[in-house]
Amino acid sequence: MTSTGIAAIAAAAAFMIYAFWVLGKPSISPLVDEETAGLLRGGLPEGSLGGNKIETFPGFDPMVESMITDIAGARHHVHILFFKFEDDPVGRRFVELLSQKVKEGVEIRLMYDDGANLKRRKFFRQMQDAGIETLGFNLLHLPFPSKYNNYRNHRKIVVVDGRVAYIGGMNIAERYGKGLFWGCWRDTQIRIEGPAAAQSQLAFAMDWAHEGGKLLTGPEYYPLLPEAGNSAVETLCAGPIGDGPVIMERICSLIDSCSKRVWIESPYLIPTKEIKRSLFAAARRGVDVRIILPPRGDRGVFTPLATKSYVAEFLAAGVKIAEYQDGYMHSKMHIFDDRLVSQGSTNIDVRSYIIDEEINVFIDDHDYNRQMQELFLTDESRSVYIKPAEWARRPVLQRIGEAISRIPSFQL
């Protein structure tokens, strides 16, 4: 073998070792040190906080109008964190309003995931020129990213004056309202008014401090909030830079405790072994386990094929799986029996559970649970359940694609 061939093999081996290191299992590290965490938490109680009003937006445009109205009424600060904040008519509408609020003396802070917005760095510099404080989460260093750079911030949080918070699956992008060429974009965002808004504020403050931003402490950021409704809310933040897979662990424990139903909406089905175990065990003991997925992906071929690679074993375990027919199902919702509902940014996939920074709220309210059951049934009426016998006859080429796509699925 020539020296050139040996060098090529050595380079390929070095690259593979490097790739395995970058994409390896993440190690848990704190977002901020204990002293800073204590300052940020202050006297904020942990666990479930009662007295909240929850408003649900199953569509993008109504959510945008509500968010715009709340931001327009801000008096002290607006805190925004999105995985993606795109430079399109919707994004520019927000920036125009935020720039106006800066002129009114309102503090505006905007955080985005740097890896998901690489081509929009100029857009964020323009925001800074307008007086909007911006921070990119976990700046990506190219062409040689580190292991740390594989951890992305997938959270979606908006907090206005510490009194109102938004959490869910929607980013700021025009396609969420327009949909895709083959159908609508079905997603869910919630608005929280009441004491639990402080939990969303803390989540933003921890991420902001992690990236070197100002420590957001004091009553101007955590005002005393009167009760606004009947929902008890607990907010959990998960990720390798933080508290680890706490959202997955809570979801598993809730599934294990259910006796009637576990109804789920998710754009992906690439589960961890823990989630599989809980869902399979629930279905086998007679719990009504249903999952609504999109029939295809919003981009790329690997993720939808990896999702489909799990369908057969879920069907065999007694889990009912439906494909949403009106467009792309991007909602992330869990309904547990007749009491609890979880909403947030977390997908049913390894990346959400283990690698990315995520946020979910767990809402304890019988009435809200019933409303979400009705929403689920509406989505179900626009879906078609997969029949095991028909699924077993899917084309051989599709099965090959599924098997290939499953290999890198832990990173999709």
ZAMARGU-4260 file (C-alpha; in steps of 0.2 Angstrom, whole numbers, plus 5000, padded with zeros to 4 digits):
<rodrens>
0) 5000/5000/5000 | 5006/5017/4996 | 5010/5031/5008 | 4995/5040/5001 | 4984/5026/5004
5) 4990/5024/5022 | 4988/5042/5025 | 4970/5042/5019 | 4965/5027/5030 | 4973/5035/5045
10) 4964/5051/5041 | 4947/5042/5039 | 4950/5032/5056 | 4954/5049/5065 | 4939/5057/5058
15) 4928/5042/5064 | 4936/5043/5081 | 4932/5061/5082 | 4914/5059/5076 | 4911/5046/5089
20) 4918/5057/5102 | 4908/5072/5097 | 4892/5062/5096 | 4895/5051/5111 | 4884/5050/5126
25) 4883/5067/5135 | 4889/5069/5152 | 4878/5079/5164 | 4885/5096/5169 | 4876/5111/5178
30) 4870/5126/5169 | 4877/5137/5182 | 4887/5135/5198 | 4877/5132/5214 | 4880/5150/5220
35) 4873/5158/5204 | 4858/5145/5204 | 4854/5150/5222 | 4854/5169/5217 | 4842/5165/5203
40) 4831/5154/5212 | 4829/5165/5227 | 4814/5161/5236 | 4805/5153/5221 | 4796/5137/5227
45) 4799/5121/5218 | 4786/5108/5212 | 4769/5112/5207 | 4761/5129/5209 | 4742/5132/5209
50) 4731/5146/5203 | 4736/5147/5185 | 4726/5150/5169 | 4731/5140/5154 | 4726/5146/5136
55) 4730/5134/5122 | 4734/5138/5104 | 4733/5124/5092 | 4737/5136/5078 | 4751/5148/5075
60) 4742/5164/5069 | 4731/5165/5085 | 4747/5162/5096 | 4756/5176/5087 | 4743/5188/5089
65) 4741/5184/5107 | 4760/5185/5110 | 4761/5202/5100 | 4747/5209/5111 | 4756/5204/5127
70) 4773/5211/5121 | 4765/5227/5116 | 4758/5229/5133 | 4775/5225/5142 | 4781/5238/5154
75) 4797/5232/5161 | 4805/5217/5151 | 4802/5204/5138 | 4812/5188/5138 | 4812/5177/5122
80) 4820/5160/5119 | 4817/5151/5103 | 4826/5136/5095 | 4824/5145/5078 | 4820/5163/5075
85) 4819/5166/5056 | 4822/5181/5046 | 4805/5181/5037 | 4789/5192/5038 | 4784/5185/5055
90) 4802/5187/5062 | 4803/5204/5056 | 4786/5209/5063 | 4792/5203/5080 | 4809/5213/5078
95) 4799/5229/5073 | 4789/5228/5089 | 4803/5223/5100 | 4813/5238/5093 | 4799/5249/5097
100) 4798/5243/5115 | 4816/5246/5117 | 4813/5264/5113 | 4799/5264/5126 | 4812/5259/5139
105) 4807/5241/5140 | 4821/5228/5143 | 4821/5216/5128 | 4832/5200/5129 | 4832/5187/5115
110) 4841/5170/5115 | 4842/5158/5101 | 4851/5142/5098 | 4866/5146/5088 | 4867/5129/5079
115) 4850/5131/5072 | 4852/5149/5066 | 4870/5149/5059 | 4864/5158/5043 | 4855/5171/5053
120) 4869/5179/5063 | 4868/5195/5053 | 4849/5196/5058 | 4854/5195/5076 | 4867/5208/5074
125) 4854/5220/5067 | 4843/5217/5082 | 4858/5221/5093 | 4860/5238/5084 | 4841/5241/5088
130) 4845/5239/5106 | 4839/5221/5108 | 4850/5211/5119 | 4854/5194/5110 | 4863/5179/5115
135) 4867/5163/5105 | 4866/5148/5115 | 4881/5137/5114 | 4890/5145/5100 | 4895/5133/5087
140) 4914/5133/5082 | 4917/5127/5065 | 4924/5118/5056 | 4929/5108/5071 | 4914/5107/5084
145) 4917/5100/5101 | 4907/5087/5110 | 4899/5101/5120 | 4893/5109/5103 | 4881/5094/5100
150) 4870/5100/5114 | 4857/5111/5107 | 4844/5122/5116 | 4827/5116/5109 | 4816/5126/5121
155) 4803/5139/5117 | 4800/5152/5130 | 4792/5169/5131 | 4790/5179/5147 | 4782/5196/5148
160) 4785/5206/5164 | 4787/5190/5174 | 4768/5188/5174 | 4764/5179/5158 | 4773/5165/5149
165) 4772/5155/5133 | 4779/5137/5131 | 4776/5125/5117 | 4782/5117/5101 | 4782/5133/5089
170) 4797/5143/5084 | 4796/5160/5075 | 4794/5156/5057 | 4782/5160/5043 | 4780/5141/5039
175) 4771/5138/5055 | 4757/5148/5049 | 4757/5145/5031 | 4760/5126/5033 | 4770/5116/5020
180) 4765/5113/5002 | 4756/5097/5006 | 4746/5103/5021 | 4745/5113/5037 | 4757/5114/5051
185) 4748/5107/5067 | 4757/5113/5083 | 4753/5118/5101 | 4758/5132/5111 | 4751/5137/5128
190) 4750/5153/5138 | 4752/5153/5157 | 4746/5167/5168 | 4748/5165/5186 | 4761/5160/5199
195) 4769/5147/5187 | 4775/5160/5175 | 4789/5162/5187 | 4795/5145/5183 | 4797/5149/5165
200) 4806/5165/5170 | 4818/5155/5180 | 4821/5143/5165 | 4826/5158/5154 | 4836/5166/5168
205) 4847/5150/5170 | 4850/5149/5151 | 4854/5167/5150 | 4866/5167/5165 | 4874/5151/5157
210) 4879/5161/5142 | 4886/5175/5152 | 4871/5187/5152 | 4865/5198/5167 | 4859/5189/5182
215) 4840/5191/5182 | 4836/5193/5200 | 4824/5204/5210 | 4806/5208/5212 | 4805/5216/5195
220) 4808/5199/5187 | 4799/5189/5200 | 4784/5199/5205 | 4771/5192/5217 | 4758/5185/5206
225) 4739/5183/5211 | 4730/5167/5206 | 4722/5168/5189 | 4714/5151/5186 | 4712/5133/5193
230) 4727/5124/5185 | 4742/5118/5195 | 4758/5118/5185 | 4775/5111/5187 | 4789/5116/5175
235) 4804/5104/5171 | 4819/5109/5162 | 4830/5094/5155 | 4846/5092/5146 | 4864/5087/5148
240) 4868/5105/5153 | 4857/5106/5168 | 4847/5092/5177 | 4849/5078/5165 | 4834/5068/5158
245) 4821/5073/5171 | 4807/5076/5158 | 4809/5058/5152 | 4809/5051/5169 | 4794/5061/5174
250) 4784/5055/5159 | 4789/5037/5162 | 4783/5038/5180 | 4767/5045/5174 | 4764/5032/5161
255) 4768/5019/5174 | 4754/5026/5185 | 4741/5027/5172 | 4726/5015/5172 | 4715/5022/5158
260) 4724/5031/5145 | 4740/5038/5138 | 4737/5049/5123 | 4752/5057/5114 | 4755/5068/5099
265) 4773/5070/5093 | 4782/5073/5076 | 4794/5059/5079 | 4794/5041/5087 | 4812/5037/5091
270) 4811/5032/5109 | 4823/5028/5122 | 4822/5011/5130 | 4814/5018/5145 | 4800/5026/5136
275) 4797/5010/5126 | 4797/5000/5142 | 4784/5011/5150 | 4773/5013/5134 | 4773/4994/5131
280) 4770/4989/5149 | 4755/5001/5149 | 4747/4995/5133 | 4749/4977/5139 | 4740/4980/5155
285) 4725/4987/5146 | 4729/5006/5146 | 4723/5014/5130 | 4739/5020/5122 | 4737/5030/5107
290) 4750/5040/5097 | 4747/5053/5083 | 4762/5055/5071 | 4764/5064/5054 | 4764/5053/5039
295) 4780/5061/5033 | 4794/5073/5038 | 4795/5092/5036 | 4812/5090/5029 | 4825/5076/5025
300) 4821/5057/5024 | 4831/5050/5038 | 4820/5055/5053 | 4803/5050/5046 | 4810/5033/5040
305) 4818/5031/5058 | 4801/5034/5065 | 4793/5021/5054 | 4806/5008/5059 | 4798/5008/5077
310) 4780/5006/5071 | 4779/4987/5070 | 4785/4984/5087 | 4774/4997/5095 | 4759/4989/5086
315) 4764/4972/5092 | 4764/4979/5110 | 4746/4985/5108 | 4750/5003/5105 | 4738/5012/5093
320) 4747/5023/5080 | 4738/5035/5069 | 4745/5046/5055 | 4738/5064/5054 | 4731/5067/5037
325) 4729/5086/5036 | 4747/5091/5036 | 4762/5090/5047 | 4759/5085/5066 | 4772/5095/5076
330) 4762/5095/5092 | 4771/5088/5108 | 4757/5083/5120 | 4754/5069/5133 | 4738/5066/5141
335) 4738/5055/5157 | 4722/5047/5162 | 4709/5061/5167 | 4720/5073/5176 | 4737/5077/5170
340) 4743/5085/5154 | 4761/5088/5148 | 4765/5102/5135 | 4781/5108/5129 | 4796/5107/5118
345) 4800/5088/5120 | 4798/5076/5106 | 4797/5057/5108 | 4815/5055/5102 | 4832/5052/5110
350) 4839/5069/5105 | 4825/5078/5115 | 4826/5066/5130 | 4845/5065/5132 | 4855/5077/5121
355) 4845/5094/5119 | 4839/5107/5132 | 4820/5105/5133 | 4806/5112/5144 | 4789/5104/5148
360) 4775/5109/5159 | 4764/5096/5169 | 4747/5103/5171 | 4736/5096/5185 | 4718/5101/5180
365) 4703/5089/5176 | 4694/5102/5166 | 4710/5106/5156 | 4713/5088/5154 | 4696/5086/5146
370) 4699/5100/5134 | 4715/5092/5128 | 4706/5076/5126 | 4694/5085/5115 | 4708/5092/5105
375) 4716/5075/5103 | 4700/5068/5097 | 4698/5082/5084 | 4716/5078/5078 | 4712/5059/5078
380) 4696/5062/5067 | 4709/5069/5054 | 4720/5054/5056 | 4721/5036/5050 | 4726/5022/5062
385) 4739/5010/5055 | 4733/4992/5054 | 4746/4979/5058 | 4742/4967/5044 | 4744/4981/5031
390) 4760/4988/5039 | 4767/4971/5038 | 4765/4972/5019 | 4775/4988/5017 | 4787/4988/5003
395) 4804/4980/5005 | 4814/4996/5000 | 4805/5005/5013 | 4810/4992/5026 | 4828/4994/5020
400) 4827/5013/5022 | 4820/5011/5039 | 4834/5000/5044 | 4847/5011/5038 | 4839/5027/5045
405) 4838/5019/5062 | 4857/5018/5064 | 4860/5037/5066 | 4842/5039/5074 | 4850/5043/5091
410) 4856/5060/5084 | 4841/5064/5073
</rodrens>
